[in-house]
Amino acid sequence: MNTPFRLAERPRRVHPPLAPPPDRYFEQLPLRMMQRVQAEAPRETAWSWLAGLSAPVRTTLASVAVLGGFVASFLLSSAPAPVASAYATLAQVPREEMVQYLLASDQRLTLSDLAELPAATQNLSTEGYLHASDQEVQDLLDAQPSEETYL
């Protein structure tokens, strides 16, 4: 079992009395501290002129810099020229070669695939590849199977 601890029953150690401070110690203390700690001279940097401006002017400069960055990134990121050059390159491919490529691939094009493509700005004429009379077109349309749900 623990014995109870009472601080009042413990004897105190006798400390020697504190020595008084030297004469005029507290009057000289701030001067001594200031002599030990010397402030650094402000260095001249490339941005030191900014500290001399008022707060509203600095805020205005910061907002102009941020807005200028957004405008520059927007202007540099929009480049429509490669799209036009892609149409020009595609227009140089012969039609027979393009048809053979599409027929040889395993994937078939659907109407939705063609609908997602942007319309080309070139003039499409049917004279170069369509040589059919009205009767031939009608015969081909009649030969197509039709379902009753569409009628």
C-alpha positions as CSV (number, residue, x, y, z in Angstrom):
1,M,0.0,0.0,0.0
2,N,1.3,3.4,-0.9
3,T,1.9,6.0,1.8
4,P,0.2,9.3,1.3
5,F,2.4,12.1,0.0
6,R,2.2,15.5,1.7
7,L,4.3,18.3,0.5
8,A,4.1,20.2,3.7
9,E,5.8,17.4,5.6
10,R,8.9,17.5,3.3
11,P,11.8,19.6,4.4
12,R,12.8,22.5,2.1
13,R,16.2,23.0,0.8
14,V,17.8,26.2,1.7
15,H,18.9,28.1,-1.4
16,P,21.6,30.7,-1.2
17,P,20.2,34.2,-1.7
18,L,20.2,35.6,-5.2
19,A,22.9,38.0,-6.0
20,P,21.7,41.5,-6.9
21,P,22.2,42.6,-10.5
22,P,25.1,44.9,-11.3
23,D,24.6,48.6,-11.2
24,R,22.5,50.1,-14.0
25,Y,22.1,46.6,-15.6
26,F,18.5,47.0,-16.6
27,E,19.1,50.5,-18.1
28,Q,21.9,49.2,-20.2
29,L,20.2,46.0,-21.3
30,P,18.2,47.4,-24.3
31,L,21.3,49.1,-25.7
32,R,23.4,45.9,-25.4
33,M,20.7,43.9,-27.1
34,M,20.5,46.4,-29.9
35,Q,24.2,46.3,-30.4
36,R,24.3,42.5,-30.7
37,V,21.3,42.3,-33.0
38,Q,21.9,44.5,-36.0
39,A,19.3,44.9,-38.6
40,E,20.2,43.8,-42.1
41,A,20.3,46.5,-44.7
42,P,17.5,46.0,-47.2
43,R,18.8,44.4,-50.4
44,E,18.0,45.8,-53.8
45,T,16.2,43.2,-55.9
46,A,14.5,43.3,-59.2
47,W,11.1,43.5,-57.4
48,S,12.0,46.1,-54.8
49,W,10.1,48.8,-56.7
50,L,6.9,46.9,-56.2
51,A,7.1,47.4,-52.4
52,G,7.0,51.1,-52.9
53,L,3.6,51.0,-54.7
54,S,0.4,51.4,-52.8
55,A,-1.8,48.4,-52.2
56,P,-4.5,49.2,-54.8
57,V,-1.9,49.7,-57.5
58,R,-0.3,46.3,-56.6
59,T,-3.7,44.7,-56.7
60,T,-4.4,46.2,-60.1
61,L,-1.1,45.0,-61.5
62,A,-1.7,41.5,-60.2
63,S,-5.1,41.3,-61.7
64,V,-3.8,42.6,-65.0
65,A,-1.1,40.0,-65.0
66,V,-3.5,37.1,-64.3
67,L,-6.0,38.3,-66.9
68,G,-3.1,38.7,-69.4
69,G,-2.0,35.2,-68.7
70,F,-5.5,33.9,-69.4
71,V,-5.8,35.8,-72.6
72,A,-2.4,34.7,-73.9
73,S,-3.1,31.1,-73.1
74,F,-6.5,31.3,-74.9
75,L,-5.0,32.9,-78.0
76,L,-2.1,30.5,-78.1
77,S,-4.2,27.4,-77.6
78,S,-6.8,28.1,-80.4
79,A,-5.2,27.0,-83.6
80,P,-7.7,26.2,-86.4
81,A,-5.1,26.0,-89.1
82,P,-4.3,22.2,-88.8
83,V,-8.0,21.3,-89.3
84,A,-8.0,23.1,-92.7
85,S,-4.8,21.5,-93.7
86,A,-6.2,18.1,-92.8
87,Y,-9.2,18.7,-95.2
88,A,-6.7,19.7,-97.9
89,T,-4.6,16.6,-97.4
90,L,-7.7,14.4,-97.4
91,A,-9.0,16.0,-100.6
92,Q,-5.8,14.9,-102.4
93,V,-6.4,11.2,-101.8
94,P,-8.0,9.6,-104.9
95,R,-11.6,8.4,-104.4
96,E,-10.9,4.9,-105.6
97,E,-8.1,4.5,-103.1
98,M,-10.4,5.8,-100.3
99,V,-13.2,3.4,-101.2
100,Q,-10.8,0.5,-101.3
101,Y,-9.5,1.4,-97.9
102,L,-13.0,1.7,-96.4
103,L,-14.0,-1.6,-97.9
104,A,-10.9,-3.4,-96.7
105,S,-11.2,-2.4,-93.1
106,D,-13.2,-4.7,-90.7
107,Q,-15.1,-1.8,-89.2
108,R,-18.1,-0.6,-91.1
109,L,-19.1,3.0,-91.2
110,T,-22.6,3.8,-90.0
111,L,-24.8,6.9,-90.6
112,S,-24.1,8.1,-87.1
113,D,-20.3,8.0,-87.8
114,L,-20.8,10.1,-90.8
115,A,-23.2,12.4,-89.0
116,E,-20.5,13.3,-86.4
117,L,-18.1,14.4,-89.0
118,P,-18.0,18.2,-89.7
119,A,-19.2,19.2,-93.1
120,A,-16.4,20.0,-95.5
121,T,-16.4,23.3,-97.2
122,Q,-15.6,21.9,-100.6
123,N,-18.1,21.9,-103.5
124,L,-19.4,18.4,-103.9
125,S,-20.6,17.5,-107.3
126,T,-22.0,14.1,-108.4
127,E,-20.8,14.4,-111.9
128,G,-17.5,12.7,-111.2
129,Y,-18.7,9.4,-109.7
130,L,-22.5,9.0,-110.3
131,H,-23.4,7.9,-113.8
132,A,-26.9,6.5,-113.5
133,S,-30.1,7.2,-115.2
134,D,-33.4,7.7,-113.4
135,Q,-34.6,4.3,-114.4
136,E,-31.5,2.6,-113.0
137,V,-31.9,4.4,-109.7
138,Q,-35.5,3.5,-109.4
139,D,-34.7,-0.2,-110.2
140,L,-32.1,-0.2,-107.4
141,L,-34.5,1.3,-104.9
142,D,-37.2,-1.2,-105.8
143,A,-34.7,-4.0,-105.3
144,Q,-34.0,-3.0,-101.6
145,P,-35.9,-5.0,-99.0
146,S,-38.4,-3.0,-97.1
147,E,-40.2,-3.8,-93.8
148,E,-43.8,-3.3,-93.2
149,T,-43.2,-1.1,-90.1
150,Y,-41.8,1.7,-92.3
151,L,-44.8,1.8,-94.6
